[in-house]
Amino acid sequence: MAEWTSAVGAAQLARLITSQQERPAVPGARKLPAYRTLADGIRLLVLEGRVPVAARLPAERELAGSLALSRTTVAAAYEALRGEGFLESRRGAGSWTSVPAGNPLPARGLEPLPPESLGSMIDLGCAALPAPEPWLTKAVQGALEELPPYAHTHGDYPAGLPALRRMLADRYTEQGIPTMPEQIMVTTGAMGAIDAICSLFAGRGERIAVESPSYANILQLMRAAGARLVPVAMAEGLAGWDMDVWRQVLRDSAPRLAYVVADFHNPTGALASEEQRRAMVEAARAAGTVLVADETMVELKFDPDLTMPRPVCSFDPAGSTVITVGSASKAFWAGMRIGWVRAAPDVIRSLVAARAYADLGTPVLEQLAVNWLMRSGGWQEAVDIRREQARENRDALVAAVRRELPDWEFEVPLGGLTLWARAGGLSGSRLAEVGERVGVRVPSGPRFGVDGAFEGYVRLPFTVGGPVAEEAAARLAAAARLVGTGAAGSAEPPRTFVA
């Protein structure tokens, strides 16, 4: 019986490995033997989850041909990986990836750091902030007061509580987008919304066009559903979408879905212009593609004088082409797992019907809390707190990175929760690995790309400020020095840091 559960082809593995090596050489860096470089590259792919655990690797001869290396070099790399516990082999079954005993299984998304690690590790992995008190407590208290009538029911509301559906519909209507409650479904976070949309529209093997880069957890959700991702390159810096490229991709690939983040894009922070939004909707309609617009960051603008473009759905008010996803997680608190979908009534009915085979509905208490916030005015006050906190963190992090890592390149976004940084010619994967050893957790660029893209980038969220931001930048600088000189193996363990 085979010990592996999936397989990685030689051409695919060669592309992933080559992407790690396309960064410019760093002066003074120690040159490693070819077998060691190859072994390190495969180990990093396993640690980041880009090559799954228990994946069968290509035969030595196949990989050697794809990489233009000798078979001896590949054999030596495989032997090194076996010695380190990252590869297992058996005659007749081949070789497959593994992780050494005691190591956590890698994830391809961005999972939260365990609370017990927070004393010594600065977590730049998740773009989420603490709750904006006192509004969380007030919202829960308000929800508890309104709970008794619902406690006498079965508690399952597959489309969401009627009161919250009306509230969300009214908020869109106030923005000039007439919306009925029948066009709203409340979900368990934005991830639950997009999972439901993908399940309805994009079965296994269907194409989904995605921005490149895009949000890592959504990319992994789509991969796990068996979708074929079609990456569409973002314009440089904060320029948003390259509409010539989007039109070509939608026309040539005819994807069933396209997933976009127009408002303070994750990870780049770009804000799509109104003209880009109108053009995107027109291109999707012409191609017969359903456009999923993720608005989870829309509330997080930092400059009060910034005039926000109209929502993507304003160019398709009936919801026949555009499905909008919103959430309380970024604007309020990630622990408030409330999201929603705005679409045409027939799409909402189909999503609700399919939900009977998934989670049945979203928790009532949290829905009541969000409804209370929006009805009482507490939502806006909480969002104001969140904006100020994120803006201060952005400014502190930007200043610290510019001081500690002056050769890193980035543009400062006008909102959102993330900074997309080119890491001075270094490998983002190696920075992520060494960073954990020196006490800072940072996701590498390839997590946000398709098939090995963005190796030279890292994403930095606006989740820490003040002295913690300064210490995070100092630890990143220490990791960068170790990676740049080839001395990553000598990293010191992280010290406990208390802000």
Solvent accessible surface area in square Angstrom, and as a share of the most:
residue,aa,sasa,rsa
1,M,214,0.96
2,A,49,0.38
3,E,88,0.40
4,W,81,0.29
5,T,115,0.67
6,S,45,0.29
7,A,68,0.53
8,V,10,0.06
9,G,42,0.40
10,A,15,0.11
11,A,61,0.47
12,Q,73,0.32
13,L,0,0.00
14,A,9,0.07
15,R,124,0.45
16,L,6,0.03
17,I,1,0.01
18,T,55,0.32
19,S,16,0.10
20,Q,7,0.03
21,Q,89,0.40
22,E,113,0.51
23,R,72,0.26
24,P,92,0.58
25,A,102,0.79
26,V,47,0.27
27,P,128,0.81
28,G,74,0.72
29,A,47,0.37
30,R,149,0.55
31,K,190,0.80
32,L,62,0.31
33,P,74,0.47
34,A,55,0.43
35,Y,80,0.30
36,R,52,0.19
37,T,37,0.22
38,L,2,0.01
39,A,0,0.00
40,D,15,0.08
41,G,0,0.00
42,I,2,0.01
43,R,35,0.13
44,L,0,0.00
45,L,0,0.00
46,V,0,0.00
47,L,53,0.26
48,E,9,0.04
49,G,4,0.04
50,R,19,0.07
51,V,1,0.00
52,P,53,0.34
53,V,43,0.25
54,A,22,0.17
55,A,0,0.00
56,R,78,0.29
57,L,3,0.02
58,P,7,0.04
59,A,48,0.37
60,E,41,0.19
61,R,160,0.59
62,E,98,0.44
63,L,0,0.00
64,A,7,0.05
65,G,61,0.58
66,S,53,0.34
67,L,31,0.16
68,A,94,0.73
69,L,62,0.31
70,S,62,0.40
71,R,119,0.43
72,T,105,0.61
73,T,24,0.14
74,V,0,0.00
75,A,32,0.25
76,A,38,0.29
77,A,0,0.00
78,Y,5,0.02
79,E,102,0.46
80,A,20,0.16
81,L,0,0.00
82,R,75,0.27
83,G,69,0.67
84,E,64,0.29
85,G,24,0.23
86,F,15,0.06
87,L,5,0.02
88,E,86,0.39
89,S,51,0.33
90,R,104,0.38
91,R,236,0.86
92,G,88,0.84
93,A,12,0.10
94,G,26,0.25
95,S,15,0.09
96,W,15,0.05
97,T,1,0.01
98,S,11,0.07
99,V,29,0.17
100,P,34,0.21
101,A,109,0.84
102,G,83,0.80
103,N,60,0.31
104,P,115,0.72
105,L,130,0.64
106,P,34,0.21
107,A,36,0.28
108,R,66,0.24
109,G,10,0.10
110,L,17,0.08
111,E,79,0.35
112,P,104,0.65
113,L,24,0.12
114,P,63,0.39
115,P,107,0.67
116,E,146,0.66
117,S,34,0.22
118,L,100,0.50
119,G,38,0.37
120,S,37,0.24
121,M,25,0.11
122,I,11,0.05
123,D,31,0.16
124,L,0,0.00
125,G,3,0.02
126,C,29,0.17
127,A,5,0.04
128,A,36,0.28
129,L,10,0.05
130,P,86,0.54
131,A,22,0.17
132,P,3,0.02
133,E,89,0.40
134,P,69,0.43
135,W,33,0.12
136,L,26,0.13
137,T,61,0.35
138,K,82,0.35
139,A,0,0.00
140,V,52,0.30
141,Q,100,0.44
142,G,6,0.05
143,A,0,0.00
144,L,93,0.46
145,E,142,0.64
146,E,51,0.23
147,L,50,0.25
148,P,73,0.46
149,P,88,0.55
150,Y,49,0.19
151,A,72,0.56
152,H,162,0.72
153,T,66,0.38
154,H,149,0.66
155,G,26,0.25
156,D,63,0.33
157,Y,41,0.16
158,P,50,0.32
159,A,16,0.12
160,G,3,0.03
161,L,1,0.00
162,P,64,0.40
163,A,27,0.21
164,L,0,0.00
165,R,41,0.15
166,R,127,0.46
167,M,40,0.18
168,L,2,0.01
169,A,1,0.00
170,D,74,0.38
171,R,70,0.26
172,Y,10,0.04
173,T,63,0.37
174,E,142,0.64
175,Q,101,0.45
176,G,61,0.59
177,I,1,0.01
178,P,94,0.59
179,T,15,0.09
180,M,98,0.44
181,P,43,0.27
182,E,92,0.41
183,Q,11,0.05
184,I,0,0.00
185,M,1,0.00
186,V,0,0.00
187,T,3,0.02
188,T,46,0.27
189,G,0,0.00
190,A,13,0.10
191,M,58,0.26
192,G,28,0.27
193,A,0,0.00
194,I,2,0.01
195,D,66,0.34
196,A,29,0.23
197,I,0,0.00
198,C,2,0.01
199,S,84,0.54
200,L,64,0.32
201,F,30,0.12
202,A,3,0.02
203,G,40,0.38
204,R,190,0.69
205,G,33,0.32
206,E,68,0.30
207,R,91,0.33
208,I,1,0.00
209,A,0,0.00
210,V,0,0.00
211,E,1,0.01
212,S,14,0.09
213,P,5,0.03
214,S,0,0.00
215,Y,37,0.14
216,A,0,0.00
217,N,29,0.15
218,I,2,0.01
219,L,1,0.00
220,Q,48,0.21
221,L,29,0.14
222,M,2,0.01
223,R,57,0.21
224,A,73,0.57
225,A,38,0.30
226,G,15,0.14
227,A,14,0.11
228,R,127,0.47
229,L,27,0.14
230,V,27,0.15
231,P,62,0.39
232,V,1,0.01
233,A,59,0.46
234,M,25,0.11
235,A,27,0.21
236,E,144,0.65
237,G,32,0.31
238,L,48,0.24
239,A,59,0.46
240,G,1,0.01
241,W,7,0.02
242,D,53,0.27
243,M,20,0.09
244,D,106,0.55
245,V,51,0.29
246,W,0,0.00
247,R,99,0.36
248,Q,97,0.43
249,V,24,0.14
250,L,2,0.01
251,R,163,0.60
252,D,95,0.49
253,S,26,0.17
254,A,64,0.49
255,P,2,0.01
256,R,89,0.32
257,L,1,0.01
258,A,0,0.00
259,Y,1,0.00
260,V,0,0.00
261,V,4,0.02
262,A,2,0.02
263,D,3,0.02
264,F,1,0.01
265,H,1,0.00
266,N,8,0.04
267,P,0,0.00
268,T,11,0.07
269,G,3,0.03
270,A,2,0.01
271,L,37,0.19
272,A,2,0.02
273,S,43,0.28
274,E,50,0.22
275,E,117,0.52
276,Q,31,0.14
277,R,0,0.00
278,R,93,0.34
279,A,14,0.11
280,M,0,0.00
281,V,1,0.00
282,E,94,0.42
283,A,13,0.10
284,A,0,0.00
285,R,116,0.42
286,A,94,0.73
287,A,33,0.25
288,G,55,0.53
289,T,3,0.02
290,V,16,0.09
291,L,0,0.00
292,V,3,0.02
293,A,1,0.01
294,D,7,0.04
295,E,18,0.08
296,T,16,0.09
297,M,3,0.01
298,V,49,0.28
299,E,31,0.14
300,L,0,0.00
301,K,35,0.15
302,F,15,0.06
303,D,64,0.33
304,P,114,0.71
305,D,126,0.65
306,L,38,0.19
307,T,122,0.71
308,M,49,0.22
309,P,23,0.15
310,R,108,0.39
311,P,18,0.11
312,V,2,0.01
313,C,0,0.00
314,S,22,0.14
315,F,30,0.13
316,D,7,0.04
317,P,66,0.41
318,A,68,0.53
319,G,1,0.01
320,S,83,0.54
321,T,12,0.07
322,V,0,0.00
323,I,2,0.01
324,T,0,0.00
325,V,0,0.00
326,G,3,0.03
327,S,6,0.04
328,A,0,0.00
329,S,13,0.08
330,K,33,0.14
331,A,1,0.01
332,F,0,0.00
333,W,82,0.29
334,A,32,0.25
335,G,37,0.36
336,M,5,0.02
337,R,91,0.33
338,I,0,0.00
339,G,0,0.00
340,W,22,0.08
341,V,0,0.00
342,R,0,0.00
343,A,0,0.00
344,A,11,0.09
345,P,35,0.22
346,D,81,0.42
347,V,21,0.12
348,I,3,0.01
349,R,154,0.56
350,S,48,0.31
351,L,2,0.01
352,V,34,0.19
353,A,66,0.51
354,A,47,0.36
355,R,15,0.05
356,A,60,0.46
357,Y,198,0.75
358,A,83,0.64
359,D,71,0.37
360,L,87,0.43
361,G,16,0.15
362,T,5,0.03
363,P,67,0.42
364,V,21,0.12
365,L,57,0.28
366,E,55,0.25
367,Q,0,0.00
368,L,3,0.01
369,A,1,0.01
370,V,0,0.00
371,N,9,0.05
372,W,48,0.17
373,L,0,0.00
374,M,19,0.08
375,R,123,0.45
376,S,60,0.39
377,G,35,0.34
378,G,1,0.01
379,W,5,0.02
380,Q,84,0.37
381,E,95,0.43
382,A,0,0.00
383,V,0,0.00
384,D,67,0.35
385,I,66,0.34
386,R,2,0.01
387,R,53,0.19
388,E,76,0.34
389,Q,61,0.27
390,A,0,0.00
391,R,73,0.27
392,E,92,0.41
393,N,15,0.08
394,R,31,0.11
395,D,61,0.32
396,A,28,0.22
397,L,0,0.00
398,V,10,0.06
399,A,53,0.41
400,A,1,0.01
401,V,0,0.00
402,R,136,0.50
403,R,137,0.50
404,E,63,0.28
405,L,9,0.04
406,P,107,0.67
407,D,88,0.46
408,W,13,0.05
409,E,103,0.46
410,F,36,0.15
411,E,95,0.43
412,V,46,0.26
413,P,0,0.00
414,L,89,0.44
415,G,0,0.00
416,G,1,0.01
417,L,1,0.01
418,T,2,0.01
419,L,0,0.00
420,W,27,0.10
421,A,0,0.00
422,R,88,0.32
423,A,0,0.00
424,G,27,0.26
425,G,16,0.15
426,L,17,0.08
427,S,8,0.05
428,G,0,0.00
429,S,1,0.00
430,R,52,0.19
431,L,0,0.00
432,A,13,0.10
433,E,33,0.15
434,V,0,0.00
435,G,0,0.00
436,E,80,0.36
437,R,82,0.30
438,V,19,0.11
439,G,0,0.00
440,V,0,0.00
441,R,26,0.10
442,V,5,0.03
443,P,7,0.04
444,S,0,0.00
445,G,0,0.00
446,P,3,0.02
447,R,36,0.13
448,F,0,0.00
449,G,1,0.01
450,V,32,0.18
451,D,61,0.32
452,G,3,0.03
453,A,36,0.28
454,F,48,0.20
455,E,3,0.01
456,G,1,0.01
457,Y,37,0.14
458,V,0,0.00
459,R,1,0.00
460,L,0,0.00
461,P,0,0.00
462,F,0,0.00
463,T,23,0.13
464,V,24,0.14
465,G,22,0.21
466,G,35,0.34
467,P,87,0.55
468,V,27,0.16
469,A,0,0.00
470,E,88,0.39
471,E,21,0.09
472,A,0,0.00
473,A,0,0.00
474,A,37,0.28
475,R,9,0.03
476,L,0,0.00
477,A,3,0.03
478,A,27,0.21
479,A,0,0.00
480,A,11,0.09
481,R,151,0.55
482,L,33,0.16
483,V,22,0.12
484,G,6,0.06
485,T,69,0.40
486,G,20,0.19
487,A,30,0.23
488,A,24,0.19
489,G,73,0.70
490,S,71,0.46
491,A,20,0.15
492,E,128,0.58
493,P,105,0.66
494,P,41,0.26
495,R,153,0.56
496,T,96,0.56
497,F,52,0.22
498,V,124,0.71
499,A,97,0.75
